[in-house]
Amino acid sequence: MPKLLTTNAEPRTKYAYINQERSDTVEGYVYRLIDIVNGEVLNITLSQYKKIPSQSYVEVLNAVGTPYISGNRAVMSIKADDIVLVDD
């Protein structure tokens, strides 16, 4: 993965959906990262909450992307085992 930078945003809680309705079951936490090489924002889901300092360089471990259609656009769901700090 390219060089990634954390944002100031807190992770968003991701809930499970059952029959297109949101349940109270937490599936994970979505972290917004910036790919500084390509200028894109990536949303990475971890199964456990992790405190990650803002404006830090990180590496995503074992990321798996799954494309899907939302509305009229293709998007990517990315799940990972962990996000770790790296030296800049």
N, C-alpha and C positions, 0 to 999 in steps of 0.2 A: 504494500500500500504506500501511497505517496506521503510526504510529510504532512502531518495533521496538527492543528492547533485547536485547543479547547476554547469555547466561548464563555461569556459571562452568565449564560442562561443555566438555570438549575435543570436537572434532568426531569423529563416529563414522565409521569406514571402511565404505563400502557396497560389497559384492561382487556380481558378476554371478551369476545363477542360470541353470544349464543343466539342462533336464529336472527342474525342481524341486529341484536340488541346488546348493549353494553351490560356486562355483569359486574359484580363487585370483586371478582377474582383478578388479582394483579398478575400480569404475564411478565412484566419486566419494567425496565426504565430506559427511556430514550435519551441519548446524549447527542447534542448538536456539535459537530466538529467541522472545522474549515480545512478543506484541501487547499493549501496555499499555493501549490503548483498550478492547479487548474481553476482556482477561484470558485469552487463549488462548496455548498454546504451539504454535509452528509449526516444522516440520522442513523445512529448505531444503537441497537438494543442489546442490553445486558440483562440477564435473568435476576441479578442481585444489584441492589443499590450500592454505589461506590462513590465516595467523596473524591472528586478530582479537581485540583486547583484550576482556576480560570487562567487563560492566556499561557497555557503550558503546552509544550510539544508532547505528543503521545503516539503510541503505536497500538493498533488494533490487532488482537490475537485471534486467529482462527475465524476470520470473518467469512460468512456465507451469505451471499445475496440471492434473493428470490424476486424476480420481476413479476409485476401484476398490473392490472388495469384499474385505475380509479377515475371514475367519470370518463372523460375522453382522452386521458393521458396515461402513458406508461410510467410507472414509478418502480423503485427498487426498495425492497425491505431487506435490511442488513442486520443480521444477528451475529454476535461475537461472544467468545468465551471471556474476554477481558479487555480492558483498556489500561495500558501501562505508560508511565512517564518515561520519556527518553531525553537524553541530552540534546540541546539545540546546537 
